[in-house]
Amino acid sequence: MRVSNINNEKLKSIQARLREAITLSGIKQNVIAKEIGVSTQTVSKYLRADVLPALDTLAKLCICLDVSADYILGIKDF
């Protein structure tokens, strides 16, 4: 398997875990957006897997959603 394919699979896994965490949180997108300092449209893009958050935003998201960054990044399964 090529490195680019492996990286693409890892990114898809991160996007899926992030989308799952946002959905399962039950927190409305506009509340998440305000809490982490981005627009509601940006949170919507995270859900559609159009974009990934910057590292500082990911950290804020993890705090807001009460989820481990290790889980989102696929380092640990919780």
VOGU-3710 file (C-alpha; in Angstrom, 3 decimals, decimal comma):
1> mrvsninnek> 0,000/0,000/0,000  1,321/3,423/-0,911  2,029/6,007/1,795  -0,534/8,399/0,325  -3,211/5,701/0,591  -2,305/5,053/4,225  -2,407/8,766/5,034  -5,752/9,120/3,230  -7,206/6,249/5,275  -5,938/7,809/8,512
11> lksiqarlre> -7,464/11,172/7,605  -10,795/9,525/6,818  -10,685/7,765/10,182  -9,975/11,048/11,981  -12,822/12,741/10,113  -15,218/9,900/10,979  -14,292/9,971/14,676  -14,632/13,744/14,816  -18,008/13,608/13,076  -19,141/10,877/15,488
21> aitlsgikqn> -18,033/12,879/18,546  -19,864/16,001/17,387  -23,029/14,073/16,549  -23,091/12,031/19,751  -22,433/15,077/21,927  -25,939/16,373/21,346  -24,532/19,900/21,384  -25,908/22,162/18,657  -23,488/23,298/15,980  -23,922/26,983/16,811
31> viakeigvst> -23,057/26,312/20,475  -19,957/24,324/19,499  -18,937/27,074/17,073  -19,235/29,787/19,713  -17,359/27,682/22,289  -14,381/26,984/20,003  -14,300/30,323/18,174  -15,279/29,318/14,641  -18,348/29,858/12,483  -21,306/27,505/12,443
41> qtvskylrad> -20,482/26,851/8,785  -17,040/25,602/9,802  -18,529/23,126/12,273  -20,862/22,005/9,487  -17,821/21,403/7,279  -16,313/19,208/10,010  -19,510/17,140/9,955  -19,455/16,830/6,160  -15,750/15,930/6,286  -14,897/18,858/4,013
51> vlpaldtlak> -12,157/20,118/6,337  -10,253/19,156/9,451  -9,754/21,632/12,294  -6,403/23,248/13,028  -4,594/21,713/15,991  -5,556/24,492/18,401  -9,181/24,199/17,303  -9,068/20,412/17,649  -7,890/20,858/21,236  -10,811/23,217/21,942
61> lcicldvsad> -13,214/20,792/20,263  -12,005/17,914/22,417  -12,561/19,979/25,552  -15,983/21,158/24,378  -17,088/17,634/23,415  -15,414/16,001/26,430  -13,568/13,548/24,208  -9,918/12,544/24,127  -7,727/13,826/21,307  -6,092/10,380/21,383
71> yilgikdf> -9,461/8,900/20,417  -10,118/11,431/17,632  -6,629/10,868/16,229  -6,996/7,110/16,380  -4,194/6,621/18,893  -6,496/4,950/21,424  -9,926/3,375/21,181  -12,225/4,445/23,981
//
